[in-house]
Every structure is written in structure tokens, then in C-alpha cells.
């Protein structure tokens, strides 16, 4: 990438993640990374917040990054579920882990990006 920049080639802007995986337990970065890796394998632009900070700060970071959705890993994980929060709307719901990639793909596709959202 540096060689391209030195050659004067314009580099594309980094893509905003569609999904950021955050967690109620700041120390459990391994679970967040595993879930984000599975979502990327399913074709979603996803990242894990690996900072050891409180959930509220992780969610603020996801919103700052321009993500539409946040996957919240919490106590529900013991039951095979996670919370999915629509960051712009502020709503969230439980999703079963086996259905997560499909549900996120559907939710992200239904999100109105850009200026049409105001109509």
C-alpha cells in the first residue's frame, strides 16, 4: 500500500464495518474476535472491538466507526444467543448464534444508507 501511495495511486477509503462485535466482559476479547471472524467468513464487513473497556465505550466506538449494527456478547451467550443492536435506531433484539450471519445480512441489506434514509 505504501508503494502505491508513493507512486501517486489513490488508495480507496477504508470501508466502514457493517457490524462491530462488542462485549459485556471487557476481558473476553477472544470470543468477540471469534464471532467477528465467523461473520467475515460469511461475507459481512465486521470487526471486533478488542479494547478492554466498558460496553458503553465499545458501542460509542462502533457508532463512531460508522457501523450500522453491533453484536453484544453477554450472559445470553451461555444460551447460544447474542444481542444485536441497530445503532442508529437504538433498538436491540436477541438472536440465536446459528442464525446470526443470516440475520445481520438481512438487517444490513434493509438499512437505508446515505441520503435516501431521510425520505
Secondary structure as UniProt FT lines:
FT   HELIX           2..6
FT   TURN            7..8
FT   STRAND          19..23
FT   TURN            26..27
FT   HELIX           29..41
FT   TURN            42..43
FT   STRAND          46..48
FT   HELIX           55..64
FT   TURN            65..66
FT   STRAND          69..73
FT   HELIX           75..79
FT   STRAND          81..86
FT   TURN            87..90
FT   STRAND          91..96
FT   HELIX           97..99
FT   HELIX           100..110
FT   HELIX           114..118
//
